[in-house]
Amino acid sequence: MEKLKRHKIGLFSAIMLALNSLIGSGWLFGSGSAAKIAGPAAILSWILGAVIIIAIALTYVELGSMFPESGGMSRYAQYSHGPLLGFIAAWANWISLVTLVPMEAVAAVQYMSSWPWSWANWTKNFIKNGDITFEGIGVVFIFMLIFTMINFWSVKIMTHFTNLISIFKILLPTLTIVTLICSGFHEHNFGTNIHEFMPYGSRSIFEATSVSGIIMSYDAFQTIINMGGELKNPRKNIVRGVLISMLITAAIYIMLQVTFIGAVEPSMLAKVGWHGIDFTSPFADLAILMGINWLVILLYLDAFVSPFGTGVAFVATASRALAAMTHTRHLPKWLGRINQKYMIPRYAMATDLILAVILVSLFRNWNLLATVITASTLIAYLTGPVTVMTLRKIRPDLARPFKPRYMPWLAPIAFVLTSLAIYWSMWPTTIQVILVIALGLPIYFYYEIRYQHSDLKKQLHNCWWMIGYLIFMSFMSYIGSNGFGGQNWIKYPFDFVVIIVVSLLFYYWGVKSGRDQLDPYAEHIVQNKNKQK
């Protein structure tokens, strides 16, 4: 027990770990990409993204405080709807987490390739036409190996490392905001009427939310929930950690977008418009144009530190998510083994590293990786609102440290908002991600048929709503408005109306399709926690 206590994470470290995950490459690229798509209205995209993710997060906070365990987000859907739905949700979530690791490494290398100093000319070969080159991939592999090694030896080393980097990652964006606003802020860039503020229409706000990495930037709230088994006083600190880290992050990202829009030279906008603003290193390029050399140096340093710190945090999260998936016996048991000295799932960590190497070899572009992460994450998150209300229905007596009265109406709203955000990921990304998620099903059915011999008919009964939902979203993405990559058979904004109405039907079908009683493993967790009180 003493050894276990030494590995427990306090509230401050949990918040720092979450901020380390949340403030990654998104702040380096997101503001420039969103402004290019939506102009000044990109501010609304960041606010909308925060609203969507916080709504989803609140459903998972209730679940996480009920079942504080490592890798918990890979299990909740099983507790309410059985192993098949649990596997689909966990697989989608795991794919998004593993993809974040190479994406952060790619972000660091991409900024390295734009270093303006003569001694760093050798880094310019790392990127060609927006893609990582063969030389760049070698550096990405080294970074990912370092991410893994920092996690490999202990939770204590990882938390000390993330505490130090997280403070730097909060201070530098704040310093950037203050410096750029004081050095030259052009309020006329925001426009004097609605048409100038929203030059590309309302549709661009929704497109920017998914395509420019905004949803992805807010995704890491789950870091605290997945580390729940290693937190001190998890039933309270999960709630506090998620909400505090999300509010800090939203404030920083929104102000960064305001700063970016105000810092662009009006003469440049007059020539090319917002669609023509194309900075390789958005904030560093702005600082160079303003002649703030000391800030340029700090920004290029942070362009290395921020993705590096986030990569370390997501190695921890992804490995615990994979290890948590093995308890259903639909993946090899050895993946869930915990090193007894350091209490770390080393086999899962090594497997994640191998998959990350494969992913970055196939997808060599930051924006492509970010879009894939957004869609897969949102599909995984769909189960949260359904699960939280299903558990309230089948086990209202369970202790819920966080039980807001507004959950019965927040849950369907969160489900609808998530559905819209999946749609905004645009065809064909939607169908591509759904197919990647479907690749996990043969693995599930192999272990189910060979080893489990359980009632597949019952599992399908609990899961038909999700299967039907994914088919609907694929079809809707194809026939939807051309602004989101569809055939324009259903024009904007009527496509939104269809998704809202049909998504609500799937939500209520999902709640109705829950298990008759709580999953036995979840019951075991509840009993253990009650004994520890």
N, C-alpha and C positions, 0 to 999 in steps of 0.2 A: 504493500500500500504506500509506503514511503516513496518508493521509486515512481509510482504513478503520480503522486502529488507533485513531484518535482517537474513533471511535464505539463501540469495544468496551466492554462492560459488565462490571465486576468482580463478584465473589461478593457483596460487601456490597450493592451497588446492585441486584443481581438479587433478593436476599432482601427488600430494602426494596420493590422493585417488586411482588413477590409478596404481601407483607403489605399493601401499599397496595390490591391487588386483593381480597385475602381479607377484610380488615377494612373492610367497607363498610356498606351499609344493613342487612345481616344482624344486626349486633350492636345496631342501634337498634330493630329491630322483632321479631327472631327470638325473644328470650327471652319477651317478653310474649305473642306469638302461641302459642308452644309450651306455655307454662304454662296458657293458656286451654284448650288442647286436651287436655293430658295431666296437668295438675297437677304435683306434685313429680316425677313420673316423667319429665317433660320432660328432666331431667338425662340419663336413659338414652338419650333421643332424640339428644342432642348427641354422646354417646359412640358410639352406633350409626352416626350420620352420619359421624363421623370415621373409624371402622373401615372403612366402605364405601368412602369416597373414598381413604383411604390405600392400601387393597388395590388399587383401580383405578390409583392414582398410581404404585405400584411397577411395574406392567406398563409404563406409559408412560415411566417413568424408564429402564428398560432400553432401550426403543426410542429415546428421546431422546438417550441417551448414545452409541448406535450411529450415529444419523443426526442430528447436531447442525446444525439448519438453521432458518431463520426460517419460521414457520407449519408446523412439522413435523407437528403433530397432525392436519393436514388431509391428510396424505399416507400415513401408515403403513399404513392398510388396503389401499391400492393396491399397496404393495410386496409384500404377501402374497397378495392375492386379486384383483388386477386393478382397472381403472379404474371399473367400475360400483359395486362395494362401496366403493371409495375415495371416489367422489363422494357416495354416500348418507351415509357417516360424516362427510365434510367439510361437507356441506350442513347436516346436523343440528347439528354443532358450531358452524358459522358463525351459524346462526339464534340459537342460545343466546347467543353472544358479542355479537351485534348488539343483541339484546333487553336485555342487561345495561346497555347505555349509557343508553337512555331510562329504564330502571327506577331507576338511581341518580339521575338527574336528577329523576324523580318523587319519590323519597324525600326529597331535599333540599327540594323545594317543599312536600311534605306536612308536614315539620317546621316550615318557615317559616310555614305557615298556622296553626300552634298557638302561635306566639310570644305570650307573656303580657303584653307591654308595650303601653301605650296608643298609643305612636307607631307601633306595627306593626299597627294594626287593618286597614290596607289589605291585609295578606297573608291575612286570614281568608277572602277570596273565592276563594282559590286551590283550595280543596277543598270539594266539596259531596256529602254522602252517600258519602264515601269515594273519589269520583272527582275527577280533575283537571278544573277548569272551563276555559272559554275563556281567561280571564286567566292561569290557572296554566299552560296549555299554552304561552303566549307566553314565560313565564319558563323553562320546560323547554327550549324551542327555543334560547334564549340560552345556557343552561348547556351544552347539547350542542355548540353552535358553539364555545364556549370550550374544552371538552374537546378538540375536534378541532384548534383552532388551536395549543394547547400542543404537540401531537404533530406538527403540520404542518411545523414549522421544523427540528427535529432531535431525534435520540435523546438528545443531550447535555442539551438544555433539559428534555426529558421526565424524564430520570433525576434531574437536580438537583431538579426540582419534586417528584417522588415521594419522593426521599430525605427531604426536609424534612417533607412531610406524613405520611409513614409513621411517623416518630418520634413525632409528635403523636398519631397514631392508635393507637399502642401504649400511650403514656403515659396517655391519658385513660380508656380502658376499665380500665386497671390502677388508676388513681386512683379511679374510680367504684366498683370492687369494694371497695377498702380503706375508702373513706369510708362507703359504705352499710352495710358489715358493722360498722364501729365505731359508727355512729350508731344502729343499732337492728336487731338480727338476731334473728328469732323462730324458734328451732330447732323449736318445736312445729308450724310450718307444714309440715314434712316428714312429719308423722304419726308415730304410735307403733307402727303395724303395716302390713302389706303393703297392706291395703285403703285406708288413709288415704294412704299414699305413692302408690298407683296407683288413685285414686278412679274412673277411667273405664275400668278394665280394661287388659289388655296391648295390645289393639288400638290404643288411643290413642297408644301410644309410636311405633308404626310410622306412623300417620297424621301425627303431628307432624313426623316426620323428613322427609317430602316436602312436606307442605302448608304448613308454617310457614316455609319458606325455609331449613331447616337444610342440606340437600344443596346448595342454591344458594350458601350462605355458604361452603362448603368448596371450591367448584368451581374457584377461580382458581389452583390449583396449576399449571395448564397454561400460565400466563403465562410462567414460566421456560422451559418446553419450547418454546413458540412463538417465544421470543426466542433460541433456541439458536444461530442463526447469528451473533448479535451479542454473544455472551458470550466473555470471556477463558477459555481452557482449558475449553471446553464439556463435554468428556467427563467431567470430574470435577465441575465446578461445577453442572451440571444435577442430578446426584445430590444433592450437598450442599444446593443451594438449595431444591429441592423438599422434602426431608425436614425441614430446619431450619424453613422457613416453615410447613409443615403442623403440626409439633409445637407451635410457638409459638401458632399460631392456635387449635388444639384446646384448649390449656390456657386461653387467654383466654375462648373461648366457653363452655366448661363452667363456669368460675368465674363468669362473668356470669349464667348460668342459676341457679346455686346462690345467688348474691347476690340476684337478683330474687325468687326464691321466699321467701328468708328476710326480705326487706325489706317484703313486703306486710303490712299491718296485719291481725292475727287477727280483729278486729271486722268488717272488711270481708269477709273470707272467710266468717265466720259468717253474714253476711247474704245474700251472692250466690253463694258457692262459686267455684271456679276458673273455671267456665264464664262467670261473670258479671264477671270481671275484664277490663275493656275500656278500656285506656289508649290515648289517641291518640299520646302520646309516652312510652312505658313508663318509662324511667329518669328522664327529666325530671319526669314526673308524680310519681314516687316521691319525688324530691328536693324537689319543691314541698310535698308532704304532710309531709315531715320538716322543712321550713323551712330547707333548706341552699341558700340563695340563690346563693352563689358557684358551687356545683356546677351549679345550674340554668343559669346563664349559660354555663358551659363546655360543658354538654351540648347546649344549643341551638346553640352555635358549632360543635361537632363534628358535629351533625346536618347541618350545611352542609358541613363540611370532609371528613368521611369519604366520603359519596357522591360528592363532587366529585373527591377523589383517586382513588377506584375507577373513576369514569367515565373519567378521563384514561388510566388504565392499560389499560382494556378497549378504548378506541379504538385503542391500539397493538396489542393482541392480535388484535382483530377484523380490522383492516386487513391484518395479515400472514397471517391465516388465509385471507382472501379472495384475496389475491395468490398464495398458495401453490396455490390450487385451479386457477389458470389454466394450470399447466404441463401438464395432461393435454389441453388444447385443447378443453375442453367448456364453457368460458366465454370471453367476448371477451378477446383477448390484451392489450388496452390496460389491463385491470384489474390486470395483474401488473407494469406498468412501475414501475421504481424510479427516484426522483429521484437523479441521479448526485452531486449536491452533498451532500445530506443522507442518502442511502441509505434513503429512506422511500417506501413505496408510496402516493403521494398520490392516485392515481385511485381505488384501493380505499378509501382513507379517506373521500373525498368521496362515493362510492357508499354506504358504510355510514351516513354522516350522513343521506343522503336516505331510506334505508330506516328508520332510527331515527325520523325525523320521521313517516313513515307509520305505524309501529308504535304510537307514543305517541298518535297521533290516533285509532287504532282501540281500543287497550287503555289505558284511563286509570286503572287501578287497580294499586297496587303488588303486592298479593297475587296477582292474576291473572297479572301479568307474571312473578312469582317462580315460580309453579307451571308455567307454560309453559317457562320456562328450565330448571327441574329435569328435566322429562320429556324435552325435546329433548337436553339435555346427557347424560343417562344413556343414551339411545339411541345417541348418538355414541360414548360410552365403551365400549359393548358390544364394539366391535371390538378394543379394546386387548388383553384377555386372549386372544382368539382369534389375533390377529396375532402376539403375542410368542411363542406356542408353535408357530405355523405356521412362523415364521422359524427357530426352533430346529430344526425338523424338516428344512426344505429347505436351510438354510445354517448348519449347526452350526459351520462354520469361521470365521464372521465374528467380528471383534474385538468383545467385549462388555465395556466398562469396568465395567458393573454387571451381574453375572450371578449372582443368588442361587440357591442350590441348591433353595430351597423353591418356586420359580416353578411347577414342574409341578403342585403341588397348590394353590398360591395362585390361579393363573389361573382354574380352574373355580369356586373359591369366590367370586372377585371377580365372575365372570359371573353366578352365581346371586344374589348380593347385589344386583347392579345390576338384575337382572330383578325381584326383589321390590320394590326402590325405585321402579321404573317403575310397578308395580302399585299401590303406595301413593299414587301421584299421583292416583288415583281416576278412575273414569268420570264424565263424558265427556272429561275433560282428555286422557286417554291417546289416544283415537281422534282428537281434534282435533289433537294434536301430530303424530301419525303421518300425518294427511292433509296438514298443512303441509309435512312432510318429503317427502311424495309429490309435492308441487307442483314440486319441483326436477327430477323425472324427465323431463318433457317437454323441458326445456332440455337435459338430458344427451343424450337420444335425437336431438334436432334436430341438435346438433353432431356426434354420432356418425355419424348416417346421411349427413349432408351432406358432412362433411369427413374423417372418420376411416376409414370403411369397414372397420373391424376385425371380428373374429369375435364377433358378439353372442351366439352360442350358447355359446361358451366363457366369455364374461363372465357369462352367466346361470348357467352351471354353477357358477362360483365364488361366486355370490351368492344361489342359491336358499334357502340356509339362513337368510339374513337376511330375505328376503321372507316365508318361511314363519313365521319367528319373530314378525315384526310382525303378521301375520294372527292367529297364536295369541294374542299379548298383547292384541290388540283384542278378540278373542272372549272371552278369559279375564276381561278387565276387565268385560265386559258381564254374564257369567253368574256372576261371583264374589260374595263376601259383600256384603250391603248396607252394611256399615260402610265399604267402599271404593267405594261408589256403584253396585255391581252389583245384579243381580236376585235374589241370594241363592240361586241354584240350587246353588251349592257353598258351603257355610257355612264361616265361620272356625272353626278354623285349617286345615281341610282344603284350602282354596284355596291356602295356602302350600305344602302338601305337593305339590299338583299342579304348581305353578310350579317348585318345586325340581327335581322329577324330570324334567319336560319341558324345562326350561332346560338341564339337564345334557346331555340328548340333542342339543339344538341346538348346544351348545358343541362337543361331539365331532364333530358333523356339520360345523360351521364349520372346525375344525382340519383335518379330512379333505378339505375342499373347496378347500384352498389351491392356489396356483399350483405348477407343476412346478419353476420356477426363479425366482430373485429378479428383481424388476422392473429393467429396464435403467437407469432413472434412479437407483434406489437403489444399484446397482452403481457408477454414476458417482460418487456421493457418497462411497462407501467408498474408491474409488481415489484421489480427490482428498485425502481426509483422510490416507491412508497416505503420499502424497507430501509432505504438510506436516509429517510427523513428523521 
